[in-house]
């Protein structure tokens, strides 16, 4: 059974930081590029960052480039999203999945709310 479990979201003020974690089935973690996606209310889900099995990271969203980083935690077979200098427009539900041809199912996501 495939595992995709996101965690680490919360309510923060503008300028603060959060680290999200995506726990993934080991077989997927080892062989597939993993992406972090986000979906704001009324918007489509978008891919914002991805990391290959070898650890090459790409921030695919210009809106978060320079503020967010993605990394693999090999000890925990998880993928982290470090989010710095958060802005109100980063408010969304964040998900992880394969970076290409994502599974048809998604985890529950983790809510990030950036507000005063």
C-alpha positions in Angstrom: 0.0 0.0 0.0 1.4 3.4 -1.0 1.9 5.8 1.8 1.8 9.6 1.4 1.4 11.4 4.7 2.0 15.1 5.0 2.6 17.0 8.2 4.0 20.1 9.7 1.6 22.7 8.7 0.1 25.4 11.0 -0.8 29.0 11.5 2.1 31.4 11.3 2.7 35.1 10.9 4.2 36.7 7.8 7.9 36.3 7.7 8.0 33.2 9.8 9.1 29.7 8.8 7.7 26.2 8.7 9.1 22.8 7.7 6.7 20.3 6.1 7.4 16.6 6.0 6.1 14.0 3.6 6.4 10.4 4.7 6.5 8.1 1.7 6.6 4.4 1.0 10.2 3.3 0.8 9.8 1.9 -2.7 8.6 5.2 -4.1 11.1 7.2 -2.1 14.0 5.3 -3.6 12.9 5.3 -7.3 10.8 8.3 -8.0 11.1 12.0 -8.1 8.9 13.5 -5.4 7.1 16.8 -5.6 5.5 19.2 -3.2 2.2 20.6 -4.4 -0.1 23.2 -3.0 -3.7 24.2 -3.6 -5.1 27.5 -2.4 -8.8 28.0 -2.1 -10.4 28.4 -5.5 -7.2 27.5 -7.3 -5.8 24.4 -9.0 -3.2 22.3 -7.3 0.2 23.3 -8.5 3.7 21.7 -8.3 6.0 24.0 -6.5 9.1 21.9 -5.9 10.6 18.5 -6.7 13.5 16.3 -5.9 15.0 13.4 -7.8 16.0 10.1 -6.2 19.6 11.3 -6.4 18.8 14.5 -4.5 18.7 17.1 -7.3 16.2 19.7 -6.2 14.2 22.0 -8.4 11.9 24.8 -7.3 9.3 24.9 -10.0 7.3 27.8 -8.7 8.7 31.3 -9.3 6.5 32.5 -6.4 8.5 30.5 -3.8 11.9 30.4 -5.4 14.5 31.8 -3.0 12.3 31.1 0.0 11.5 27.4 -0.1 13.9 24.5 -0.3 13.2 20.8 -0.7 15.3 18.0 0.6 15.3 14.3 1.2 15.6 12.8 4.7 16.9 9.4 3.8 16.9 8.1 7.3 13.1 8.6 7.5 12.2 8.1 3.8 10.6 11.4 3.8 10.8 14.6 1.8 11.0 18.0 3.6 9.9 21.4 2.4 11.6 24.2 4.3 9.5 27.3 3.9 11.1 30.6 4.9 9.8 34.2 4.9 6.3 33.0 4.5 3.7 35.3 2.9 -0.1 35.4 3.2 -0.2 34.2 -0.4 1.5 31.0 0.7 -1.7 30.1 2.5 -2.8 26.7 1.0 -3.1 23.0 1.6 0.2 21.4 0.8 0.5 17.9 -0.6 3.2 15.5 -1.8 3.1 13.0 -4.6 5.2 11.8 -7.4 6.6 14.7 -9.4 5.6 13.2 -12.7 2.5 11.1 -13.3 1.2 11.6 -9.7 -0.9 8.9 -8.2 -4.6 9.3 -8.7 -5.0 9.4 -4.9 -3.6 12.1 -2.6 -2.9 12.3 1.1 -4.9 14.5 3.4 -2.5 17.3 2.9 -1.3 19.7 5.6 -2.8 23.2 6.0 -0.5 26.2 6.0 -2.1 29.5 7.0 0.0 32.7 7.0 -1.8 35.6 8.7 -1.3 38.3 11.2 
